[in-house]
Amino acid sequence: MSFRTEEEFRRFLSDCEGTVFAAPNPKSVIVWGYRDEQVALPRTEWKALDVPVTERRIYNTLQPVKLVKDHGRHTAVCYFVRPEDDISQPQDMTLEELIYEESCPTSKVTV
């Protein structure tokens, strides 16, 4: 795992309750911490979680997430909404119809 800034590394340590140990390679460290779980939720369930929002890099993009620590299982669960699940879609169209509509737009021609 790599981090772009010291702040990102410190946030990671806080998120996973991490402890840093020296590694044999002087350019590396060993981190022991909680196991990380990522769970995608529908937007409505994500909003219903009564947990502060933070940011984490998922799908190589910073996204709002909600982090819940399970101290009994030594796990940090990161809840997020998949980008494709966050698109507002008309309720009267199927996914196939939406895809067709996007790929083959109809244009009205007036004479």
Rosetta blueprint (number, residue, H / E / L):
1 M L
2 S L
3 F L
4 R L
5 T L
6 E H
7 E H
8 E H
9 F H
10 R H
11 R H
12 F H
13 L H
14 S H
15 D H
16 C L
17 E L
18 G L
19 T E
20 V E
21 F E
22 A E
23 A L
24 P L
25 N L
26 P L
27 K L
28 S L
29 V E
30 I E
31 V E
32 W E
33 G L
34 Y L
35 R E
36 D E
37 E E
38 Q E
39 V E
40 A E
41 L L
42 P L
43 R H
44 T H
45 E H
46 W H
47 K H
48 A H
49 L L
50 D L
51 V L
52 P L
53 V E
54 T E
55 E E
56 R E
57 R E
58 I E
59 Y L
60 N L
61 T E
62 L E
63 Q E
64 P E
65 V E
66 K E
67 L E
68 V E
69 K E
70 D E
71 H L
72 G L
73 R L
74 H L
75 T E
76 A E
77 V E
78 C E
79 Y E
80 F E
81 V L
82 R L
83 P H
84 E H
85 D H
86 D H
87 I L
88 S L
89 Q L
90 P L
91 Q L
92 D L
93 M L
94 T L
95 L H
96 E H
97 E H
98 L H
99 I H
100 Y H
101 E H
102 E H
103 S H
104 C L
105 P L
106 T L
107 S L
108 K L
109 V L
110 T L
111 V L
